[in-house]
Amino acid sequence: MLPKIEIYEAIEIRYGYSIQDDLYHAHFDLPADRHVQKSLQSESHSTMPVASSMPGKFHIHGPVEGELLDRARTQIDTFLGK
């Protein structure tokens, strides 16, 4: 079965259900060239999780498709400084 694809803030989220572990899985790549608000660039301490603020490949999983996509969108928003 091919994954479904959602484009959010120009970032492709690939997601689908896995019968092997009875969970939904989502994958997305956060680009190295992002546009972060200037106020976030000058902060020495941030409450954002480090994983959400760095570029790279991300994988998340959960039991509910809608909640999984919401988590992916939230990580993307955090990464983009929204």
CYANA upper distance limits for C-alpha pairs under 8 A (distance plus 0.5 A):
  2 LEU  CA     16 GLY  CA      8.31
  3 PRO  CA     14 ARG  CA      6.38
  3 PRO  CA     15 TYR  CA      5.81
  3 PRO  CA     16 GLY  CA      5.51
  4 LYS  CA     14 ARG  CA      6.20
  4 LYS  CA     15 TYR  CA      5.82
  4 LYS  CA     16 GLY  CA      6.50
  5 ILE  CA     12 GLU  CA      7.11
  5 ILE  CA     13 ILE  CA      6.15
  5 ILE  CA     14 ARG  CA      5.12
  5 ILE  CA     15 TYR  CA      6.88
  6 GLU  CA     12 GLU  CA      6.35
  6 GLU  CA     13 ILE  CA      5.65
  6 GLU  CA     14 ARG  CA      7.08
  7 ILE  CA     11 ILE  CA      6.00
  7 ILE  CA     12 GLU  CA      5.06
  7 ILE  CA     13 ILE  CA      6.57
  8 TYR  CA     12 GLU  CA      6.92
  8 TYR  CA     13 ILE  CA      7.71
  8 TYR  CA     73 ARG  CA      7.52
  9 GLU  CA     76 ILE  CA      8.35
 11 ILE  CA     28 PHE  CA      7.65
 11 ILE  CA     29 ASP  CA      7.64
 11 ILE  CA     30 LEU  CA      7.75
 12 GLU  CA     28 PHE  CA      6.52
 12 GLU  CA     29 ASP  CA      7.89
 13 ILE  CA     26 ALA  CA      7.01
 13 ILE  CA     27 HIS  CA      6.30
 13 ILE  CA     28 PHE  CA      5.33
 13 ILE  CA     29 ASP  CA      8.45
 13 ILE  CA     72 ALA  CA      8.20
 14 ARG  CA     26 ALA  CA      5.99
 14 ARG  CA     27 HIS  CA      5.71
 14 ARG  CA     28 PHE  CA      6.89
 15 TYR  CA     24 TYR  CA      7.51
 15 TYR  CA     25 HIS  CA      5.92
 15 TYR  CA     26 ALA  CA      4.60
 15 TYR  CA     27 HIS  CA      6.83
 16 GLY  CA     24 TYR  CA      5.95
 16 GLY  CA     25 HIS  CA      6.09
 16 GLY  CA     26 ALA  CA      7.20
 16 GLY  CA     65 GLU  CA      8.49
 17 TYR  CA     22 ASP  CA      7.68
 17 TYR  CA     23 LEU  CA      6.36
 17 TYR  CA     24 TYR  CA      4.74
 17 TYR  CA     25 HIS  CA      6.75
 18 SER  CA     22 ASP  CA      6.15
 18 SER  CA     23 LEU  CA      6.10
 18 SER  CA     24 TYR  CA      6.52
 18 SER  CA     25 HIS  CA      7.65
 19 ILE  CA     23 LEU  CA      7.64
 22 ASP  CA     63 PRO  CA      7.70
 23 LEU  CA     61 HIS  CA      6.92
 23 LEU  CA     62 GLY  CA      5.94
 23 LEU  CA     63 PRO  CA      5.32
 23 LEU  CA     64 VAL  CA      8.03
 24 TYR  CA     61 HIS  CA      5.97
 24 TYR  CA     62 GLY  CA      5.90
 24 TYR  CA     63 PRO  CA      6.37
 24 TYR  CA     64 VAL  CA      7.19
 24 TYR  CA     65 GLU  CA      6.45
 24 TYR  CA     68 LEU  CA      7.73
 25 HIS  CA     59 HIS  CA      7.58
 25 HIS  CA     60 ILE  CA      6.34
 25 HIS  CA     61 HIS  CA      4.83
 25 HIS  CA     62 GLY  CA      7.23
 25 HIS  CA     68 LEU  CA      8.12
 26 ALA  CA     59 HIS  CA      6.15
 26 ALA  CA     60 ILE  CA      5.86
 26 ALA  CA     61 HIS  CA      6.69
 26 ALA  CA     68 LEU  CA      7.76
 26 ALA  CA     69 LEU  CA      8.06
 26 ALA  CA     72 ALA  CA      8.02
 27 HIS  CA     57 LYS  CA      7.74
 27 HIS  CA     58 PHE  CA      6.06
 27 HIS  CA     59 HIS  CA      5.07
 27 HIS  CA     60 ILE  CA      7.18
 28 PHE  CA     57 LYS  CA      6.44
 28 PHE  CA     58 PHE  CA      5.88
 28 PHE  CA     59 HIS  CA      7.29
 29 ASP  CA     55 PRO  CA      7.78
 29 ASP  CA     56 GLY  CA      5.98
 29 ASP  CA     57 LYS  CA      4.87
 29 ASP  CA     58 PHE  CA      6.55
 30 LEU  CA     54 MET  CA      8.00
 30 LEU  CA     55 PRO  CA      5.15
 30 LEU  CA     56 GLY  CA      5.64
 30 LEU  CA     57 LYS  CA      6.87
 30 LEU  CA     58 PHE  CA      8.11
 30 LEU  CA     76 ILE  CA      7.86
 30 LEU  CA     79 PHE  CA      8.19
 31 PRO  CA     55 PRO  CA      5.83
 31 PRO  CA     56 GLY  CA      7.08
 32 ALA  CA     54 MET  CA      8.37
 32 ALA  CA     55 PRO  CA      5.58
 32 ALA  CA     56 GLY  CA      7.84
 34 ARG  CA     80 LEU  CA      6.99
 35 HIS  CA     80 LEU  CA      6.84
 35 HIS  CA     81 GLY  CA      8.33
 36 VAL  CA     40 LEU  CA      7.22
 36 VAL  CA     41 GLN  CA      7.38
 36 VAL  CA     79 PHE  CA      8.42
 36 VAL  CA     80 LEU  CA      6.10
 36 VAL  CA     81 GLY  CA      5.72
 37 GLN  CA     41 GLN  CA      7.25
 37 GLN  CA     81 GLY  CA      6.48
 38 LYS  CA     42 SER  CA      7.24
 39 SER  CA     43 GLU  CA      7.23
 40 LEU  CA     81 GLY  CA      7.63
 48 MET  CA     52 SER  CA      7.39
 48 MET  CA     53 SER  CA      7.30
 48 MET  CA     78 THR  CA      7.64
 49 PRO  CA     53 SER  CA      7.10
 50 VAL  CA     54 MET  CA      6.98
 52 SER  CA     75 GLN  CA      6.06
 52 SER  CA     76 ILE  CA      7.86
 52 SER  CA     78 THR  CA      6.86
 52 SER  CA     79 PHE  CA      5.91
 53 SER  CA     78 THR  CA      7.29
 53 SER  CA     79 PHE  CA      5.17
 53 SER  CA     80 LEU  CA      8.48
 54 MET  CA     79 PHE  CA      7.48
 60 ILE  CA     68 LEU  CA      7.85
 60 ILE  CA     72 ALA  CA      7.99
 61 HIS  CA     68 LEU  CA      7.00
 62 GLY  CA     67 GLU  CA      8.09
 62 GLY  CA     68 LEU  CA      6.31
 63 PRO  CA     68 LEU  CA      8.25
 64 VAL  CA     68 LEU  CA      6.66
 65 GLU  CA     69 LEU  CA      6.82
 66 GLY  CA     70 ASP  CA      6.73
 67 GLU  CA     71 ARG  CA      6.69
 68 LEU  CA     72 ALA  CA      6.82
 69 LEU  CA     73 ARG  CA      6.64
 70 ASP  CA     74 THR  CA      6.59
 71 ARG  CA     75 GLN  CA      6.72
 72 ALA  CA     76 ILE  CA      6.78
 73 ARG  CA     77 ASP  CA      6.59
 74 THR  CA     78 THR  CA      6.61
 75 GLN  CA     79 PHE  CA      6.60
 76 ILE  CA     80 LEU  CA      6.66
 77 ASP  CA     81 GLY  CA      6.63
 77 ASP  CA     82 LYS  CA      5.64
 78 THR  CA     82 LYS  CA      6.27
